[in-house]
Amino acid sequence: MTDHRVRVSMDGEETEHDWPPDTTLLELLRLRGLDAPSSCEEGRCGACVCQVTEGEVKMRRNEVLDATDLADGYILACQSLPVTPNLSVTYD
């Protein structure tokens, strides 16, 4: 059982998922059959960028997003782990 839940808006559809604390957002979305954008999966390219609209994540690595991006809620899905119990993320 997990203490984290994420609502994901992608391609005009919204889904909700339990989010295990040791799983990145990108890994979770793939496990749930969603075709989330990605490329390097190392926090270096920015292909997996999305925006947190509720809650908080921590990123293992970030070589792409600047302070303004972070302040606006943008994250790298390939590097993001859940911090708060309820999160919302959008790719739209």
MDAnalysis code that builds the backbone (N, CA, C; Angstrom):
import MDAnalysis as mda
import numpy as np

u = mda.Universe.empty(276, n_residues=92, atom_resindex=np.repeat(np.arange(92), 3), trajectory=True)
u.add_TopologyAttr("name", ["N", "CA", "C"] * 92)
u.add_TopologyAttr("resid", np.arange(1, 93))
u.add_TopologyAttr("resname", ["MET", "THR", "ASP", "HIS", "ARG", "VAL", "ARG", "VAL", "SER", "MET", "ASP", "GLY", "GLU", "GLU", "THR", "GLU", "HIS", "ASP", "TRP", "PRO", "PRO", "ASP", "THR", "THR", "LEU", "LEU", "GLU", "LEU", "LEU", "ARG", "LEU", "ARG", "GLY", "LEU", "ASP", "ALA", "PRO", "SER", "SER", "CYS", "GLU", "GLU", "GLY", "ARG", "CYS", "GLY", "ALA", "CYS", "VAL", "CYS", "GLN", "VAL", "THR", "GLU", "GLY", "GLU", "VAL", "LYS", "MET", "ARG", "ARG", "ASN", "GLU", "VAL", "LEU", "ASP", "ALA", "THR", "ASP", "LEU", "ALA", "ASP", "GLY", "TYR", "ILE", "LEU", "ALA", "CYS", "GLN", "SER", "LEU", "PRO", "VAL", "THR", "PRO", "ASN", "LEU", "SER", "VAL", "THR", "TYR", "ASP"])
u.atoms.positions = np.array([
    [0.846, -1.188, 0.000],
    [0.000, 0.000, 0.000],
    [0.889, 1.249, 0.000],
    [0.376, 2.288, -0.590],
    [1.141, 3.529, -0.708],
    [0.431, 4.671, 0.008],
    [1.189, 5.648, 0.415],
    [0.620, 6.828, 1.062],
    [0.478, 7.993, 0.093],
    [0.784, 7.760, -1.178],
    [0.759, 8.827, -2.173],
    [-0.221, 8.474, -3.285],
    [-0.909, 9.500, -3.767],
    [-1.856, 9.336, -4.872],
    [-1.655, 10.506, -5.828],
    [-1.647, 10.209, -7.131],
    [-1.425, 11.254, -8.126],
    [-2.548, 11.239, -9.159],
    [-3.014, 12.425, -9.486],
    [-3.983, 12.634, -10.563],
    [-3.182, 13.199, -11.741],
    [-3.303, 12.554, -12.893],
    [-2.513, 12.922, -14.069],
    [-3.438, 13.354, -15.199],
    [-3.173, 14.532, -15.737],
    [-3.889, 15.025, -16.905],
    [-2.946, 14.940, -18.099],
    [-3.356, 14.116, -19.089],
    [-2.504, 13.908, -20.259],
    [-3.392, 13.686, -21.481],
    [-3.121, 14.399, -22.535],
    [-3.871, 14.245, -23.786],
    [-5.378, 14.423, -23.582],
    [-5.745, 15.348, -22.688],
    [-7.148, 15.643, -22.462],
    [-7.881, 14.651, -21.580],
    [-7.171, 13.666, -21.041],
    [-7.781, 12.666, -20.159],
    [-7.145, 12.750, -18.787],
    [-7.933, 12.414, -17.768],
    [-7.444, 12.447, -16.392],
    [-7.533, 11.050, -15.780],
    [-6.446, 10.616, -15.147],
    [-6.411, 9.327, -14.462],
    [-5.847, 9.522, -13.069],
    [-6.116, 8.588, -12.166],
    [-5.569, 8.629, -10.811],
    [-4.864, 7.318, -10.512],
    [-3.755, 7.432, -9.755],
    [-2.931, 6.265, -9.485],
    [-2.326, 6.338, -8.079],
    [-2.200, 5.184, -7.429],
    [-1.371, 5.101, -6.235],
    [0.070, 5.224, -6.699],
    [0.883, 5.970, -5.934],
    [2.261, 6.244, -6.345],
    [3.211, 5.760, -5.255],
    [3.856, 4.606, -5.447],
    [4.830, 4.118, -4.472],
    [5.989, 5.104, -4.327],
    [6.453, 5.327, -3.099],
    [7.470, 6.361, -2.850],
    [8.819, 6.121, -3.520],
    [9.136, 4.892, -3.900],
    [10.440, 4.606, -4.511],
    [10.360, 4.476, -6.034],
    [9.257, 4.926, -6.619],
    [9.033, 4.838, -8.059],
    [8.949, 6.246, -8.637],
    [9.695, 6.502, -9.719],
    [9.593, 7.822, -10.339],
    [8.236, 7.961, -11.027],
    [7.849, 9.189, -11.276],
    [6.583, 9.437, -11.953],
    [6.569, 8.772, -13.323],
    [7.647, 8.872, -14.067],
    [7.707, 8.256, -15.390],
    [7.545, 6.743, -15.293],
    [8.231, 6.103, -14.350],
    [8.087, 4.657, -14.174],
    [6.636, 4.286, -13.855],
    [6.022, 5.060, -12.970],
    [4.635, 4.809, -12.597],
    [3.707, 4.888, -13.810],
    [3.847, 5.946, -14.594],
    [2.976, 6.130, -15.744],
    [3.149, 5.003, -16.761],
    [4.351, 4.571, -16.966],
    [4.594, 3.443, -17.878],
    [3.959, 2.161, -17.351],
    [4.107, 1.924, -16.043],
    [3.494, 0.745, -15.425],
    [1.979, 0.746, -15.597],
    [1.389, 1.926, -15.649],
    [-0.066, 2.056, -15.788],
    [-0.505, 2.148, -17.248],
    [0.448, 1.953, -18.175],
    [0.116, 1.906, -19.591],
    [-0.029, 3.257, -20.267],
    [0.431, 4.325, -19.626],
    [0.344, 5.657, -20.223],
    [1.607, 5.943, -21.030],
    [1.423, 6.615, -22.138],
    [2.528, 6.923, -23.036],
    [3.080, 8.313, -22.728],
    [3.762, 8.428, -21.603],
    [4.336, 9.703, -21.179],
    [5.588, 9.996, -21.998],
    [5.788, 11.248, -22.384],
    [6.973, 11.590, -23.165],
    [8.251, 11.411, -22.345],
    [9.298, 10.974, -23.031],
    [10.604, 10.819, -22.369],
    [11.681, 10.638, -23.423],
    [12.924, 10.723, -22.967],
    [14.053, 10.477, -23.861],
    [15.220, 9.898, -23.067],
    [16.058, 10.743, -22.476],
    [17.286, 10.266, -21.841],
    [17.062, 9.549, -20.507],
    [16.029, 9.924, -19.786],
    [15.690, 9.374, -18.470],
    [16.799, 9.592, -17.429],
    [17.603, 10.612, -17.634],
    [18.696, 10.923, -16.712],
    [18.627, 12.353, -16.184],
    [17.543, 13.059, -16.461],
    [17.406, 14.435, -15.991],
    [18.217, 15.444, -16.761],
    [18.571, 15.101, -17.997],
    [19.442, 15.970, -18.791],
    [18.801, 16.581, -20.028],
    [17.672, 16.025, -20.493],
    [17.157, 16.493, -21.791],
    [15.880, 17.325, -21.681],
    [15.035, 17.076, -20.711],
    [13.804, 17.829, -20.556],
    [12.622, 17.299, -21.347],
    [12.767, 16.175, -22.039],
    [11.658, 15.632, -22.833],
    [10.468, 15.218, -21.967],
    [10.706, 14.887, -20.706],
    [9.646, 14.378, -19.825],
    [9.035, 15.460, -18.940],
    [9.292, 16.713, -19.248],
    [8.824, 17.799, -18.387],
    [7.297, 17.825, -18.312],
    [6.797, 18.061, -17.114],
    [5.369, 18.232, -16.877],
    [5.239, 19.223, -15.715],
    [4.014, 19.533, -15.322],
    [3.813, 20.556, -14.300],
    [2.999, 19.996, -13.132],
    [3.509, 20.204, -11.932],
    [2.776, 19.851, -10.713],
    [1.816, 20.998, -10.420],
    [0.541, 20.675, -10.315],
    [-0.467, 21.693, -10.015],
    [-0.991, 21.573, -8.588],
    [-0.661, 20.465, -7.935],
    [-1.001, 20.268, -6.529],
    [0.018, 19.313, -5.931],
    [0.486, 19.613, -4.734],
    [1.421, 18.730, -4.056],
    [2.873, 19.075, -4.335],
    [3.735, 18.154, -3.939],
    [5.178, 18.395, -4.055],
    [5.911, 17.095, -4.359],
    [6.931, 17.210, -5.201],
    [7.820, 16.096, -5.507],
    [9.248, 16.522, -5.196],
    [10.136, 15.547, -5.155],
    [11.568, 15.861, -5.121],
    [12.189, 15.173, -6.319],
    [13.148, 15.860, -6.924],
    [13.822, 15.303, -8.087],
    [15.191, 14.791, -7.695],
    [15.526, 13.613, -8.174],
    [16.846, 13.030, -7.932],
    [17.929, 13.857, -8.619],
    [17.621, 14.326, -9.832],
    [18.592, 15.080, -10.626],
    [17.833, 16.065, -11.502],
    [18.449, 17.193, -11.767],
    [17.869, 18.192, -12.652],
    [18.984, 19.015, -13.269],
    [19.210, 18.807, -14.534],
    [20.216, 19.587, -15.251],
    [19.574, 20.475, -16.313],
    [18.243, 20.601, -16.290],
    [17.522, 21.277, -17.362],
    [16.703, 22.468, -16.870],
    [15.949, 22.273, -15.814],
    [15.014, 23.305, -15.353],
    [15.720, 24.347, -14.506],
    [15.366, 25.623, -14.738],
    [15.956, 26.699, -13.940],
    [15.008, 27.073, -12.795],
    [15.403, 28.043, -12.000],
    [14.633, 28.451, -10.819],
    [13.223, 28.920, -11.183],
    [13.072, 29.604, -12.302],
    [11.746, 30.066, -12.732],
    [10.856, 28.878, -13.083],
    [11.404, 27.903, -13.809],
    [10.645, 26.699, -14.150],
    [10.169, 25.993, -12.884],
    [11.074, 25.828, -11.940],
    [10.749, 25.144, -10.688],
    [9.688, 25.905, -9.905],
    [9.799, 27.214, -9.873],
    [8.815, 28.038, -9.180],
    [7.432, 27.926, -9.822],
    [7.402, 27.674, -11.129],
    [6.139, 27.512, -11.855],
    [5.600, 26.081, -11.763],
    [6.308, 25.201, -11.045],
    [5.833, 23.839, -10.826],
    [6.301, 22.812, -11.833],
    [7.190, 23.198, -12.742],
    [7.662, 22.240, -13.738],
    [8.653, 21.270, -13.114],
    [8.522, 19.996, -13.535],
    [9.375, 18.933, -13.014],
    [9.794, 18.009, -14.150],
    [10.772, 17.178, -13.885],
    [11.179, 16.118, -14.797],
    [10.573, 14.818, -14.270],
    [9.658, 14.237, -15.022],
    [8.963, 13.033, -14.564],
    [9.927, 11.871, -14.322],
    [10.993, 11.803, -15.089],
    [11.943, 10.695, -14.957],
    [12.754, 10.756, -13.665],
    [12.735, 11.896, -12.991],
    [13.529, 12.082, -11.779],
    [12.686, 12.361, -10.537],
    [11.368, 12.402, -10.692],
    [10.494, 12.875, -9.613],
    [9.926, 11.751, -8.764],
    [10.038, 11.948, -7.451],
    [9.483, 11.049, -6.448],
    [8.481, 11.837, -5.610],
    [7.415, 11.187, -5.120],
    [6.389, 11.905, -4.369],
    [6.864, 12.328, -2.986],
    [6.396, 13.493, -2.560],
    [6.675, 13.986, -1.208],
    [5.367, 14.084, -0.425],
    [4.378, 14.750, -1.007],
    [3.098, 14.940, -0.327],
    [2.125, 13.808, -0.697],
    [1.126, 13.573, 0.144],
    [0.204, 12.455, -0.084],
    [-0.643, 12.587, -1.356],
    [-1.074, 13.789, -1.697],
    [-1.921, 13.995, -2.870],
    [-1.236, 14.943, -3.837],
    [-1.160, 14.495, -5.082],
    [-0.499, 15.283, -6.115],
    [-1.342, 15.324, -7.367],
    [-1.182, 16.399, -8.121],
    [-1.779, 16.534, -9.453],
    [-0.693, 16.985, -10.400],
    [-0.666, 16.367, -11.565],
    [0.339, 16.662, -12.574],
    [-0.356, 16.801, -13.922],
    [0.105, 17.763, -14.708],
    [-0.471, 17.933, -16.040],
    [0.606, 17.911, -17.106],
    [0.264, 17.275, -18.206],
    [1.075, 17.288, -19.422],
    [0.404, 18.144, -20.486],
    [-0.793, 18.653, -20.200],
    [-1.575, 19.426, -21.173],
    [-1.129, 20.865, -21.243],
])
